Amino acid sequence: SADSSPPRTMLEECEEALAQSMLVFLLADLRLMSATGRCMTKYETIAIASDPPTRCTAADLAGIDTDNPGVVHNQMDGLTPAQMMAVVLLELTKTVEKRREREQTASMQLSRDGSDPTENQDPAWEIDKITGRMKIRAGNDDMHSLLKAYADLIGRDLKTTPTSVVKRYSMINLDPKDLDVVKKDDDMGEEESFDEEDNVAANDTDLRVVAQAATEAVGKAAAGAKDAINQANARRQSVMVRANARRQSLMKGQGEKDHEQFGDLADALYRQGNGNRNLRSSLAMSLGKQQQNFTRNELNAFVQKAVDSRIHGQLDFLADFFKNGSVSRFMAESKARVVWMNDWYPLKDLTYCIAVNEDMKRVLVVFRGAITAEDWTRAVQSRNFCDVANPIDEDYEGKTDTINMAVGFYLYLFRVRKDTGTKKYDEIANLAYKYGKERIGEEFQLIVNGHSLGGALSTVFSFFASTDDRFTKIGPVKCFNFGSPMVGGNLFLRAFHHQEQRKLLMYARFFNHNDIVAHLPPNMRVTKNGGMFRHVGVGIRIPSVPTGLCQLRKWKPQVFYIQEEGFSRSYCRALRNNFMVKFPFPPWRFAEMHTLTELQDRLAYGQHIGAGDDFELLQKPIEEVYDILVGTNYT
């Protein structure tokens, strides 16, 4: 281990990598929107060392303060996870408040003169602006799904669980009875909430009452008939109003439901803030008043001041928002700092970030998934192989001068620059080493992760980094990725095995059952070794959450190690794992199966039911997992 703390389990590494990936690339989207003035966060709040020094403040980017451009680099000493969490949550809560103010204004004007003031307003400051599909890049840059996934994670980890999370737990067959449900604010008014089945039963009961009342009215004397009919009509009207309200609710789009979830999370954060003794004490001291319940604006202003200060430690109170042992609390307490982010040229270059954790002696490299046309072009190119010079100097059984790798993934990291003659891999490796050496020293551990295309790039990068002595001085390069496609063939697998056997590389690939991306590229061509493409390392297949009769079947993940195989077994495996037979049911859910949200839900289900068998392997450090799965081959 790189530090004196106990080694982290594969599940803990997975959860941290999930949270780090979502947080880092939510930050990348906010940076892009802040640079163009399309969100409330000022750019100097989230600028880091990788930003050009003359374009690091909102004034610089808007061309306002031309006499004093930029900020000093030592004021941008990286962003901790707590700072990134606070920025994302502030943007969320402020925008929720703006949305509520707008809806309240619209409601008052509509009741007063019948007009809707929102019809012709620019919705640029609505939550849709930071959660809708961003068309500012080619391809699908879906910040909405990232924010939703992160809101799910935060909601699960809060000490006081929002009602939206309780509902989500119920949807995936988790028992929410032991969760502390947040109640609505008194000043928000009471809202009637009931399930569709309850509503149908209520409607049926009310209609029967109406029918009975109408029948009785006909048989009554003329003097009492009028009153009975009026009562029946009133009750009928009540039923119609409730039915219409339910119909409106069912017609809500997913986006509107997500807005309600974000609002629910904002309410939970406000309550958690007022219940946070350290925060209330600091806030009371700041405002010069006795401890009491503070308004949302006061809480937001206090957190914003802490964020703007860029002083590490000002947000230590944030950890108290979350349950002990939760991934959000771990992130809030983490001393890792994002020091470099390659997000200035997203249309033509890959997006990645570098973070340094001095306490754990780790340097983290995170790759983003496909979001631009260039990303998808590289992914499509990866249907074919290219021969790559074998970077391993030592001899090993079956060694060849070249290894076979997917063209697109390889070129994304090893395209040669025309000006300097260097490659993207050289850039990332040199920067990772530079910041590791400056902040930790020569001895640190390299951790690599990514999702989708980012998973493929993390596979390629970690393999080549394992051949670089700068990154293996105190332990192997470790890679934890999600939904990664295959990146090479049998020659690449053989070279990968050699690095694993020398304890220079450890690799864990998490993927959802019926995620077709994890079974790409198409693998039906016949080679002398069987299937053309091969996965590498330790694979962790996470099954779907069982529903209906499937609940009778035991839920268990599958943890396995990829071995070399003969022609027949290799090709049969390639056909059996081909993406064409891995489509989910119904097939149009294939995109959902690839999301980090889906993976989060499945892991949460496994932890909740205490799944045994291979799930127990996930609760061991990756070193022990390699010893168990590889055994005598792992020397």
Secondary structure, DSSP 8 states (H G I E B T S, - for coil): --SSS---BHHHHHHHHHHHHHHHHHHHHHHHHHHTT-SSS-HHHH--TTS-TTS-SHHHHHT---SS-S--GGG---B-HHHHHHHHHHHHHHHHHHHHHHHHHHHHHHHHHS--TTTTS-GGGSHHHHHS-BTTSSS-B-HHHHHHHHHHHHHHHBSSB-HHHHHHHHHTT--GGGS-B----GGG-------HHHHHHHHHHHHHHHHHHHHHHHHS-HHHHHHHHHHHHHHHHHHHHHHHHHHHHHT--HHHHHHHHHHHHHHHHHHHHHT-HHHHHHHHHHHTS-S----HHHHHHHHHHHHHHT-TTTTGGGGGGB-TT-HHHHHHH---EEEEEE-S-TTTS--EEEEEETTTTEEEEEE----SHHHHHHHHHTTSEEEEE----S--TT--SEEEEEHHHHHHHH-B-TTT--BHHHHHHHHHHHHHHHHT-S--EEEEEEETHHHHHHHHHHHHHTT-GGG-SSS-EEEEEES----B-HHHHHHHHHHHHTTSEEEEEEEETT-GGGG-S----EETTEES-B--SEEEEE-----GGGGGS----EEEE-----HHHHHHHHHHT-GGG---SSGGGHHHHTSHHHHHHHHHHHHHHT--THHHHTTSBHHHHHHHHHGGG--
